[in-house]
Amino acid sequence: MSTRAALPPRAHHRPAWHVATVLETRAETPNAVRLILDVPTWPGNEAGTHLDVRLTAPDGYQATRSFSVASSEPGRVVLGIDEVPDGEVSPFLVRDVRAGDKLEIHGPLGSYFLWRPGQSDRPVQLIAGGSGVVPLYAMAATHAAASDPSPFRLTYSVRTPEHVFFRDELAALAGPSFTIDYIYTRQAPPDWGGTVGRLTRESLVGTTIAPHERPRIFVCGSTGFAESVAAWLLELGHSPRDILTERYGGL
Amino acid sequence: MSIATRGFRGRRREPGDRLPPGQTKVSRWPVLSAGPTPDVDTDTFDFVIRDENDTEHHWNWEQLLAVGVEDITVDIHCVTHWSKLDMPWRGVSLDKLFENVDTKYDYVMAESYGGYTANIPLKDLRDGQAWIAIEAEGAPLTPEHGGPARLLVPHLYFWKSAKWIRGLTMMPTNEPGFWEQYGYNLHGDPWKEQRYW
């Protein structure tokens, strides 16, 4: 982030409104749903993108919220949505939406918190808290699909194994160029050898790419999570320019 | 274009809520920023306005406060669809800070500790519309909310209210700042829903 940065390349696609039809809903975690949307006009998106979902009531009342996109291909959008207790939109999306329902989306949005294949050969460290893994999963999937050679590592702080988003997909992506470290904050799998508890500066040292390897770092989680992790990364010697943060829980 | 979503009712606005289109009222104060929170010390704090004559007007922390801190109550609107109403702030009016600045340029680049920038027309910063804020909700601004000092331009989307403010540089043209380079609107009027471009 520099004061007079050269203009970055424009996102491939200008944001626009699209009508989406729900193809499938799936329980992602005990508190979250995976929505698979059929959006014939969706142009595709880069990994890390978000979009706005707008719901309209019969009397015209509208509510709009932002969500990260887990997918990247044209014509189809996958969202992983955590229920915000006392929220207005997420409880409806998690509990009430079913296949065939229509909603409006605006996007793709954001051209900063993005990972593009071939952009750099530096290693990439992804650090997720809870549902903050959604845009980072999109990056890992894009990295694998592009056979990009840069090493990827995901450090994923999550309450319990059943709260992991995209668990099977992440397991399938793991390999020589993509490693995953789970931090279980409440309960670990039965055969888990590590400790259970919140992510700390010390556990971050053991599970992330070292500063001398100059990783580009994407952090996504709650505000408290992003603040703590970014501060620890600076203390460990990473450059502030290499740390990109995204937070959920704006609403 | 607007289609109804089956079963959605949502919450109704309370009478008297002054909300721009697409916004929802919050009581909490969410945090958004693109990178780590910089550590800005009031002991070394230096705020500067640079004009086209290469004149620099500097204020250290004590000098800034000595200009005069006023109470402000305003609504703020974030591009991520939340608004916070009747929020009490304290800060120094930019009208006072611009009093001795001689400029013919119409645009300003706000610059922050940490490298963040935001472009704003000068006319949006004058006439009681903008402040260097140092307190919110009765307490000094916390670092994650831009402390010790942030720009406060409440009639524009809140990314224009640059956190960790360190200076304003006059510009002849409306060059895009940080988020503006990434597709956010050059002006950002919430009542016109100027979110993206």
Interface residues (C-beta under 8 A of the other chain):
Chain A: M1 S2 T3 A5 L7 P8 R10 A11 P15 W17 V19 D52 R54 L55 T56 A57 P58 G60 Y61 Q62 A63 T64 R65 S66 E88 V89 F92 D96 V97 D101 K102 L103 E104 L109 G110 S111 Y112 F113 T223 E227 A230 A231 L233 L234 P240 R241 I243 L244 T245 R247 G249 G250 L251
Chain B: M1 S2 I3 A4 T5 R6 G7 F8 R9 G10 R11 R12 G22 T24 V26 P30 V31 L32 S33 A34 G35 P36 T37 P38 C78 T80 H81 W82 E111 G114 G115 Y116 T117 E144 P176 F178 W179 Q181 Y182 G183 Y196
